[in-house]
């Protein structure tokens, strides 16, 4: 019941945000074309948020998501420029994200380094690696079907409602939500985030699960990087700076707890939609970038405050029982 109430509240919040921007920009914001644009923009944050949900539910954090997305976009563009088929380029990019997640998880699980420190280091390391592969410039790639994953729909494609990339996000989200709720891996993820020592005493393979969680996060970041490449059609090592903050905020707004043990894939997606809608609304109203950055910062602070309030409320309810 509490989870359903939270989701209803999130949907109501999005409707209010959408209504506010529709009032101030009535000719451009409340249109079918703009809703499609919001869906396309949400795909990048949404894929990364799905993976981040697993990481946060397990009691971790990944600050390297933005750099990972840039690296994947660069790898995809490099492969295409080298003459590899688009299928190979896509797999190589997603695999690069999974490998980065594995390294983060291995350092966290095996060497007992806190996720914050590990991913803070990989944030800079992966950004530098992206610039090195791209020789500190954009990589132009030949046009393929990968460029159509998040392209605006043409008149003959209206029956799809949204681009293929958005439908991919829907499928991945359904699978991720099902796995988190109904599989042993999902239950172990929640158990580790709720109480690490208890999970270990109950026989949960903590190190393996935590590593796997970061791999899931890396693979989802790989999909986000593929969408980023599709949107820009180039491999730009400077993209997605600060994306990790939007992703973390989306997960926390969606009900994820930074202390672990709580999180919802659907909630994270709604949180991502809210973040994207605010960004799109600021653009439609002609707000300068610095104002949008201030608003984003306020949202992040509010999301963390909301997380604290939820934690305090949960403790209050537990104490009253």
Protein Blocks (a to p, Z undefined) as FASTA:
>chain_A
ZZmmmmmmmmmmmmmmmmmmmmmmmmlmmpfklmmmmmmmmmmmmmmmmmmmmmmmnopa
cfklmmmmmmmmmmmmmmmmnopafklmmmmmmmmmmmmmmmmmmmmmmnopafklmmmm
mmmmmmmmmmmmnoopacdddddfklmmmgccdfklmmnopafklmmmmmmmmmmmmmmm
mmmklmmmmmmmmommlmmmnopafklmmmmmmmmmmmmmmmmmmmmmmmnopacfkgoi
hklmmmmmmmmmnopafkgoiacfklmmmmmmmmmmmmmmmmmnopafklmmmmmmmmmm
mmmmmmmmmmmmmmmmmmmZZ
